[in-house]
Amino acid sequence: MKRREFVGLLGGAAAWPLTASAQRAEGKLVTIGILAIEPWPSIDAFRHALDALGYIEGKNVRFVHRYAKGHNERLPELANELVGLNVDVIFTWRTDAVLAAKQATATIPIVMGVIGDPVRSGIVTNLARPGGNITGCSLRVAELEAKRLQLLKEVVPGLSRVAILLNPTNRYMPLALESTQKGAQVLHVSLAVYKVHDTTTLDAAFVTLTKDRPNAFLVPADTFLVSQRSRIAQFAIENKLPSVYSFREYIEAGGLIAYTPNYDVSASGELCGQDPEGCQSGRASDRAAEYVSAIHQPQDCSSARSHGAAYTACQR
């Protein structure tokens, strides 16, 4: 998934609170609070999407940023800061950040994006009628973890032991682990969980992985982990550990396989562009973004061999 596609998906979603605000006070400078764990992906495309809708930064829109920078425990504090600044809308992504925004306010509109499962995560009660002040796009990515495990099985002959890196501070992780465990049962593969939430625990996990020597490892969707993608991919290469990831950025950093959604960006316009008043009152649907899963693989056999993988095409 490209950063531009990710943010483009949310551009339409941000339009409804801006439209509602403009209806209440024409000419007012609208303030958008940005709440996230990391400043990734870039919101440049998000700004451009708003530009196209007539919301120009410095003219009728300004942005206020609050990033936890890997410290998820700070999200409630940062969300409260945005509420204290009386922002018109909070734009946020990742489960923990959305939950922090929800806890901080029941009145300021919240636009969410890239949420693993908003119902099971406790963000909304159901997808058809989320209610309240939250709207956006959901993506049930947890179910893809079992598919990622299946891909490892296909490229690693005799796969029996797989390590999974989990961030215990991310409330999406239990859903990811549940999906992976179901896949492991079907594939007759054992799982070993390595908890990682900062650079110190990541270093410790590398040491333990070197001693344990699993056949491969899996990295689910997590903002901290993707921020460490270069280190993780390099570790996999140095130790010839086949690995599968949730973002294509891992492949750009040297990773082996990523199994990731492609988004239909037109869903954002349908979601929030047609009925701003309905969205404002919490009657708009929280649509599950339609996707086809894309597999990103190394471009040559030498890259595959550096990970210890055995693609059929590379054995000819």
Protein Blocks (a to p, Z undefined) as FASTA:
>chain_A
ZZklmmmmmmmmmmmmmmmmmmmmghiacddddddfbdcdcfklmmmmmmmnopaghilp
ccddddeehpamlmmmmmmmmmmnopabdcdehjklmmmmmmmpckbccddehifblmln
omambfklngpjbecddddfklmmmmmmmmmmmmmghiabdcddddfkbmklmmmmmmmm
mmmmmnopacdddddfbfklmmmmmmmmmmnopabdcddddfklmmmmmmmmmmmmmnop
acddfbfklmmnopabdcdddddfklmmmmmmmmmmlmmnopaccddddddddddddfbf
klmmmnopacfklmZZ
